[in-house]
Amino acid sequence: MLSWVLFTLFILAVLVAAYVMILRPVLKRIPDLAPFYAEADGFWAKLNVTFTGFRTLALAKLQVVIGWALTVHEVVAAILQQLAPTFGALDWTPLSTRLLSAAGVPPDLQPMAMFVLGSVAVAVLGHVHAMLRKATTGPVGEPVEVKASEGG
């Protein structure tokens, strides 16, 4: 089941990439389609200006939320797995154990893999992402003037 979902997502990603990199530039050159693409490009440009500066912070916050949600899920699943006889036939195997087993990681290496690729790392990277975004508030690639009183 999971392999079909991943295969479908892969095919979809390849088709989107092919459209964006190959087909769209060709279609933009067709005179009958030029007005449509000019209007569409204007829409995406307006959307880009609207969300400038917001996208990176939103992505960082989403990354933090996903990381901490996975962390809480793993802890709760590990606790409930210990209490499994109380809950009957429910499978409380942590998500990380299932994914690492499906990926072929041996059980003795799974704790190390979780440490390296763990959900806490996702959350920490999200926090780093947010801090770096806040530190770079100016436009990228433009020189910044430093006043004499600000220089150290």
N, C-alpha and C positions, 0 to 999 in steps of 0.2 A: 504493500500500500504506500509506504513512505517513498519507495524508489520511484513509483509512478508520479507522485506529487513532485518530487525533486526533478525528475525528467521533464515533466510538463513546465515547471518553472524555468528550467534551463532552456528549453525550446522557446518559450515566450521571451526570455531575455535575449536570446540570439536574434529572434525576429525583430524585436524593438531596436537592437543595436544595428541590424542591417538596414532598417528603415531610416534611422537617424543618420547613419554614416554614408549610406550608398543611395538609397531610393529618394530620400527627401531632397538632397541637392539636385538630383536630376529633375524631379518634379517641379522644383522652384524655377527652373529655367524654361519650362513650357509656358508660352505667353498666355494661354487661357487660364492657367492655374496661378499665375503670378499675383493677381489681386488677392486671391484667397490666402496665399502664404504671406503676403505683406500684412494683411489684417491679423493673421494668426501670430506672426512675429511681433506685431505691435501689442497684442494681448499679453504675450509672454514677457515682453519688455516691461510693460506696466506692472505685471505681477512680480517681476524681479525687483523693481524699484520699491514696490510696496513692502516686500518682506526682507529688504536689505538689512543686515544686522540682526534680524530676528531668527533667521533660519538656523544659524550656527548654534545660538543659545538654545533654541528649541530642540535641536538634535542632541545637544549635550544633556539637556534635562531628560529627554526621552531615554537616552542611554543610561543615565543614573537610575531612573525609575525601573527600567527593565532589569538592570543589574541587581538592585535591591529586592525586586519582586522575585527574581530567581533565587536569591540568597534565602529569603524567607521561605519560599517553597521547599528548598532543599532541607532546611532545618526542620520544618514541620513534617515533611515526608519522612525524614530519618527518625523523628520521634514517633510518628504514627506507625512506622514500620516495626518498631519495638513493641508497640501496643496492638499489633495486627490481630492476635487471637481475640482481643476484645471486640474488634470490628467485623469479625467473620471472614468472609472470602474476598474482601477488598484488597487489591494489590497496591501497597503504599511504597513501591520502589521509587526512589528519587529519580527525577527526570534526567539528571546528569548520568546516573548509573545506566539507565536505559539507552541514552544516546551514545555513551562511550562503549557500551557492549555492542550496539548496532554498528559502530564504526570499527569494531574489531580490536579495541584496546584490551589487552589482557587484564583480568581482575586485579592482579598484584600491582599494576601500573596505574590503575584508575585514580587512586588518591593523589598521586603526583600530577596526573593530567588535570584533575579538578583544581589543584593548587595553581597550576600554570595557566589553564584556560578557564578558570572558574568564574562564577558569577560575580564574585567580589571584584575581580580584575575588571570586569565590564563596568561596574559602578565606579571604581577608582578612575578608570580611563574617562568616564563621563565627567567626573569632577575635574580632572586635569584639563579636559577639553573646554569646560566652562571657564576655568581660571585663565587658560591661554587666550580664549576669546575676549575675556574682559581686559586682559593685558594689552591686546592689540586693537584698540578702539579706532585708530586712524586708518586711512586708506592704505592698502598694501601697494608697495612700489613707489610711493610718493615720498620725497625727502621731507623730514620734519625739522622745523627750525627750533633750535635750542637757544634760549636766552642766556646771557652771561650769568644771571643769578641762579638759574636752574642747573647749570653745569657743575659737577662735583669737584 
